[in-house]
Amino acid sequence: MNNQGKWNRREFIVKPILWAGTASVLAKTDLLLASPSLETSASPVLQRTLGKTGLSLPVVSMGVMNADVPGLLRRAYELGIRHFDTAAGYQNGRNEEMVGRVIKEMGVREKVVIATKQPSRNHSQSAAEAKVRFIEGVEGSLKRLQMDHVDILYHHAVDSVEDARAEGPLEALQSLKKDGKTRFIGLSTHKTVDVLSEAIRLNLFDVGLVMLNYTMAHDAGMLSTIERAAKSGMGIVAMKTQAGGTVKPDAKLPKELPTVSQTALLKWALNHEFVTTAIPGFSTYEHLEQDCSVARNLAYTHEEERFLADKAFAAKAEFCQQCGECRKDCPRQVDIPVLMRSHMYAVQYRNIGMAREMLASATPGRGLEACGACESCLVTCRNTVQIGRKIAQLKALPVAQLLT
């Protein structure tokens, strides 16, 4: 790694591949063995320490958000996954209920790391009110999970510096940690540079849950910020590692991306050593097996190397990086990043509930309803997202109809 923590574009793309090349050499030794079978392999699941928490986690964990089949969690545990990530709002609380029920039935609570998240989006509240509501929300999560504590509690969807330093949630997190309701506290964010920089300054958070995937390979500032947070002692958990899912963003295109793309993308994120673990959101047994195949060996196959060498993927993925620069183009000041995340949930994740919740989070007058009077979209993405097409698709989906 660069001693100054500064990465240029070439380093950002090439270094993980060089590391993986080293892994290819190690794969010929007892240090890192490639194997087609996760359960019969002599090679161990790769583990890393989650920052100053001291928790040792397998590099592949489970984002449970889109899963509604209890058997997936059981199979994930059988394959070596020990960290399960959920949230209060996922499936209106049913996701936490499923996680809690399965973990209790399996009798493995002491062997797993459970994370949940609590949002705090009502900015009209006083700090005292926000603290009370945050704590009440977490108490509800613990009840649904059938647990007296979680291992990681995140302040969820912290997408501004103001949210990161908001007194109510900060006081609530520290109080809940002191009372033993959570072992560690963290924040989740889609605005990595600004929010993580503030989190480093505050020096209160044990864990950061951040976006990291191959389509962001040009963003050296983002990479340097994540690396700096890890060096400060914050454990880094990566989300959106496969650029929003296995489904292409345009419904007219073939739905499934090739299997090799999924493993290559996950390996690319995990070949950044400052990432402790990733939480891919698989919702089928097939995708579970694909993701878990990465857990013992981060070396790229020749097919994966060829996939990552194809620079066209980043454009085709149309992954919204939540930079917010597009807002400057919109005469109605629509919150375009919220609409793009809503589209991802609805089209790529096939999760209408999450899409509806995301649309509802937009500032009144700046959501999808503000796009109704425009004949064509004037907004241009600074990266590769076809914003106008995605907004048109979003308008045609049932989720939009339910909000009107």
N, C-alpha and C positions, 0 to 999 in steps of 0.2 A: 504494500500500500504506500501511497504517497505520504511522506512525513508531515506535510503541511495540511493534509486533509482536503486538498483542492484537486479536482479531477477535471480534465478537459474531455471533449466529446469522444475522442478516440479512446482514451483510457476507460471511460465509462462503458463503452461497448466491448473493448478488447480484454480488459483485465479479468472479468468473470470467465471468459473463454480460455484465457491462459491458465487461470486457476483450475478450470475443468480439465485442461490438458495435463496439468500436474496430477489431477485425480485419476486420469487415464493411466498414468504410470503407476500410481499407487494401487490401482485396481489389480495390478499383476502381483502385488504382495499381499501379506496378511493384514495390511493396514486398512485396505478398502477393497472389498470384493464385490464384483458385479454378480447378480444372481437373478434368475427369472422367477424364483419363488421366495416370497417374503417369509413364509412360515418354516421352510425347511433349510434356509440358508444358514451357513455357519457365520456369516458376517453380521455384526450387530447393527441395530438401528442407530443412525448417527444422532448424537445428542449434543446440545449446546446449553450453556448457562445463561439464564435470562437476567442479564445485568446484575445489579446489586441485590436482587431477590435471592440469589443462590439456587433458584429452582433449576434443575436439569431437565430439559424437555427434548423429545424427539424433534427433528427438524420439520417434520410434517405433522400438523395438528388438524383439527376439524372445525371449520366454520359451519355451525349447525343451522344457520338462518333459513336456508331453503329446504332443509330436510324435514320430512313429516313421516318417515318410516322408522320406527324404533329399532328395527333390525339393523339399520345402517350404523347406528351407534355401537351396537354389540359387535358387529363385524369390524368396525374401525378399531375397537379395543383389542380384538383378537389379532389384528394386523400390527399392533404396537402403538397405536395412537393413545396418548395419555392426556392431551389437552383439548378440552371442548369449549368452544366459544359461542355464547348465545347473548340475548339481550331482552330487556323487558318488553320491547315493542314487537319482537318477532312473532308473527302469527297471533297477534293480540294476546301474548302471554302463553299461548299453547306450546310454543317452542321450549320455554323454560320448564313447563310442566312435563313435557316428554323427556327432556334431559334428566330432570330430577327423578322421574319414575324409573327410567332405565338404569341409572347409576345405583339407585336404591335396590332394585331387583337383582342387579349383578353383585351387589355387596362390595363395590370397589371404591367407595368414596375416598378412602385414604390413599389410594393408588393413582388418583387422577387430579388434574388441575382444572378447576372450573372457573370460567370467566363470564361475567355478565356486564351489562351496560345500562346506564340510566341517563336519559337525555335531560336537558334543561333549556328549553327554548322560549319560555315565557319571560321576555325581558321587561315586562311591566311590573314584575314582582319585586318586592324589597329583598334585600339579602337574607333577612330573617325568614321571610316566607319561602324563598327559594331553598333555603337549607331544610326547612321542615318538609317541603314537598319532595325534595330529593331523598331524604331519609325515609319518608313514607313509601316512596316508589321502590326503594331497595328492600324495605321490609316485605313489600308485596312480592318481589322477586324471590326472596328467601323462602317465603311461604309456598310459592309455586314450585320451587326447586326442592322443597322438603329438606332444606339444609339450614344449619344454624350460622353458616358463614360461607362465603365464596373465597377463592384464592386470589382472584384479580377482579377488582371493580373499576370499571372505566366511567369517566364522565364522557358521555357519548356524543359524537358528531360535533366536536369542538372545532368550528370552522372560522374562528376569528380570534385575534389576540384578546379582545374584550371578553369573549367566552372563556378563554383559558385562564384569565385572572379573576373571573367573577367570584365574589366573596362567598355567596351562598353555597354553591356546589363545592368550592374548596374547603369550606368549614365542614360541610357535611361529610366529604370524603375522609378528612382527617379524624372526625368524630367517630365515624363508622370503623375506621381502622383501629382507633384507640379502644373501641368497645368490642373488638374481636369479630365484627361482622364481615370483615374482609382482611386478608393477610396483607395484600398489597393494593395500591391504587394507581390508576393510569388514566390516560385520555386517548380517545380515538379521533382521528382527524383526516380530512381530505385536503386540507390546506397545510401541507407539510412544513414548508419553510418558515412561514410566519408563526404558526402555532408551536412547532417543536422548538423554535428559537426562544419563544417566551417560556415554554416548559423548562428548558435548560436554565434560563435565568431564575425561575421560581424555585427550582431545585426541590420540588415536593413530590413529583411523580416517579413511581418505580418503573412503570411500563408505558411505552408508546405504541399504539396500533396505527400503522401508516400504510398508505398505498405505495406499492412498488411493483412495476412490471416493465417488460421490455420496450413497450411503446414510449416509455419515459426516458429512454436511453440518452437522449440529448440533454437532459436537465442535470447538469453537473452541480448546480447550486442545491438542488434537492438532495442529491446523493451525499454531498458534503455535509449537509445539515443532519441527515440521518446518522452519518458516521460520527459526527460531533456529539450527538445525543447519546449514542452508544458509548463513546469514550467517557462521557460524564457519569456513566453508571446506569443509565436508563436501559432497560431491556427492550429490544425492538421485535415486535411481531408484525409480519407483513400480510397485508390483505390485497385483494384485487390482483393477485400475482399472475392470473391468466387473462388479464385485460377484460374483465367483466363477464367471463363465462365461456362456455364452449359454443355458444350460439352466435352466429355472425349478426352484426347490428342491423342489417337490412333484411327484412323478412322475405324479400324476393330472392335472396341468395340462398345457396345450399345451407341448411341449418347447422350442420355439425362441422366444426373444424377438425382436421385430421388428428388422430390420437397423438402422433409425434409432436404436434404443436403444444399440446397440454403438458407433457412431461418436459419438453424443452423450456417452456416458459417458467414452469415451477423451478426447474434446476437453475435457470438464469437468476432468479430472485435469490435463491438460497446459496448460490455461489458468491454472494456478498457476505463475507464472514461476520459482519456486524449485525446481520439478521439472525435472531435466535431460532425462530420458527415461523412457518407460514400457516394460514388458516384457509386453505381452499374450500369453497362452499359446495362440495359435491352433494348431489341429491339422488344418485343412482349407484348401484353396486359396481357397475362398469367404471364410472369415474372414480369411485373410491379406490378400486384396484389400481387404476392408472396412477393416481396421485401417490398412493402408498409405495408404488414401485420405485419411487425416487428416494425413499427414506433411507436406503442402505448404500446408495452410491450416487454421487452428484456428477459423475463423469458423463459427458455428452456422448451419445451414440453418433455414428457418422450421419444418420438421417437427421438427428436433432441439430447437428452442426450445420447441415445444409439448410434446414429450416431457418435458423437464426441468421444465416448469411444472406437470406432473401430479404432485402430491405423493404420490399413491398408490403410485408405483413403489417408493419406499424400503421401504414396508411389505410389498409383494408380493415383493420380492427376498429378504427374510428373511436378510440378510447378517449373520453373527455377527461382531461387532467385537472379540471376544476381551477384553472388559473384565473378565470373571471375576466380576462381581457375582452371577451366578446361583449360584455355589458356596455362597453363604450360605444358600440355600433347601434345599439337598440334605442330608437326614439322614445319608446315607452318604458325604458329601464327595466325590462323583464329580467327576472333572475334566471338566466339561461343555464347556469350550472345545475340548478335544481331540476330544471326540465330535462337536462341530459342524463342526470342520475335516475330520474323517474323513468325515462325511456329504457335505460339499461336494466332496471328492475323488471319492467313490464315485458320487454322484448327478449332480452338475453337471459334473464333469470326466470322468466315466466312467472313472476311473483307480483300479481296485481295488487295484493294487499300492501306490500312495501312501496309500490309505485304510487298508490293512493295516498299513503302516509307522507311520502316525500313531496308530492304535489301540494298537499295541505299545509306543509311547513313553509311554503313560499310566503313572502310578505304580501298581505292583501293588496290586490291591484297590480301585482308584479308576477303573478303566476301565469298559468296557461290561458286563463280567461282574457288576459291582456293581449294575447296574440290573435283574438277573434276578428279584429277589424283590419288586420293587415292582409293585403292581397298576396304579397310575397315577402319573404324574410330578408332584411337588409344586413343581417348579422353574418360576419365572417369569422371562422375559427382560425386562430393563430397556428393551429396544428393541422389535423386532417379530418375533423368531424364535419359532416354535412348537416349543419344545424337545421336549416330549413326543412330538409327531408324528414329529419327525426321529429321535429315539432309537428309536421303534417301527420306523421304516423301516430304520434301521441294523441292528437285530436281525434283520430279515428278509432282509438281503442276504448273498450268499455270503461276503463279507469277514468277517462276524461268525462264520459257521460254521467258517471256517478257523482262528479264534483259540480255539475251544472244544475 
